[in-house]
Amino acid sequence: MTESLSDIILKRTTLIVRDADRMKKFYEQVLGWKLSYSSEMELSAGIIPCGKPGDRVKLYMMEGIDPQIAKIGLLEWLDPKLPDPGPPTHRLGIGNIVLVADVPDMDELMEKVKNFPGAKVHFAPEDGVFPDPRGEGNIEFSNAAMFDPEGFFYELYYRYNRPNPDQFLIRRTTSIVRDIERTLDLLINTLGLTKTQDSTMNLEGMLAAGKAGDTVRFAVCKAQHEYYGMAAGLEFLKDPLDDPGDATWMPGIGSAVFVAGTDNAAALFEKVKAAGVKVTCELFSRTVPKTGGQGETKMYSMGFQDHDGFVWEVNQRDG
């Protein structure tokens, strides 16, 4: 991992799910990840505007290629249960995310997805070519798309003329947003990320949103790594997606929470407040176990929702 390039480290995307145990099996058996942390706890601080203090939840943290970043959290409400929105629609809109990943073996992955209950292949592998964003010729690839058992969407790539990871690697999380300029302003000017790509293009039909031929603007920002642990925004310019209104501000099953770390929570919190986003939890401190479980340390935490209702949790550990 390279030296931090931003005010935050994008540690993980936490998925609010119906069944964390089923999702844990999916990440282990289909994607080849391992469990790095497991806990059942009572909510206290209300960082996530979902449920209420005293609710009992289960949290699994799944680890891929990097022990610190680009991880996935699986969060289930145990008591009381969250309202179930019904079976996945397998369609995306404003307020949904796309998990973009590189895979070590596309055919093997597709077979595992087909055989895992509740998972779905959305788009069978197809070959293509696109220019290398770094200006290093063209990249020849195979790409596909799938839904996990909870209905979260993954865009998948295997590169024929570039190295591929030994393990399923989530490179970035793309948020489908109303106004990408506001998204970029938050990511760059408030959180300190660096924009690495900004393109306007026509969809070719793989994304489970809109339709082929729609015009979109897509921008990617990096934090502390050049290739993974990145955040992106996607806006439909023509034809715009329907605006779900207040629905994006009420997270629940099917929602994502972006979890980040910082070295100066107080300074970052002032920037967040100045950005005009909705603060869900004022900066506070608490005692938590140290990484590895040996002893305790102080953690400073905050919560906010961006302009599209996506939830952010940002933490600073003393040690």
Number of C-alpha atoms within 10 A of each C-alpha: 11 8 8 13 15 19 23 25 26 27 23 22 24 23 23 23 25 23 17 21 16 16 20 19 16 21 20 16 14 21 18 18 21 16 16 13 12 12 10 14 13 15 16 11 19 16 23 21 18 16 19 15 12 14 17 18 18 18 20 21 19 24 23 22 18 13 12 14 24 24 23 23 27 22 25 23 26 17 13 12 14 17 11 11 11 7 10 14 8 16 14 18 18 23 22 20 24 22 21 20 20 21 22 18 16 19 12 11 17 19 12 16 21 14 12 16 12 16 19 19 18 17 18 14 18 11 13 11 12 10 11 11 11 9 7 8 10 14 16 16 17 18 20 20 23 25 23 21 21 21 19 22 24 22 20 22 24 23 21 13 10 11 9 16 15 12 15 23 27 24 18 22 24 19 24 25 25 23 16 22 14 15 21 21 14 20 25 18 14 20 20 18 26 19 17 14 13 13 10 14 13 15 16 11 13 18 20 20 18 21 14 13 13 18 19 18 18 19 20 21 21 25 27 22 19 14 11 23 25 27 23 26 25 24 22 26 17 13 12 14 18 11 13 12 11 9 13 19 19 13 19 23 21 18 19 25 21 21 22 19 20 21 15 14 22 16 11 20 21 12 15 22 14 10 15 11 15 16 19 18 17 15 18 14 15 11 12 14 12 15 11 7 8 8 9 13 14 15 18 21 24 25 26 23 23 19 20 23 21 22 26 21 19 23 22 19 20 12 9
